[in-house]
């Protein structure tokens, strides 16, 4: 049993040593608002979308309970 565990860990370390872990393969610009999937420049539209998204998520259990009753 221990030989199997040691063999697996040896194989993992051998595979990990082949792969070069580099952090400079990708470049992401460091500008505000680029790390989120929505636009924050139009504030009224953002507020409306957030209120509807969060409001529907909060209302879903109550709507489900009303439907069941």
PEMO-V279846 format. One record per pair of residues at least 12 apart in sequence whose ideal C-beta (glycine too) atoms are under 10 Angstrom apart, sorted by the first residue. I is the first residue (numbers start at 1). GAP is how many residues later the second one is. If there is no record, write none. Layout:
# PEMO-V279846
i->I gap->GAP
i->I gap->GAP
This chain:
# PEMO-V279846
i->38 gap->12
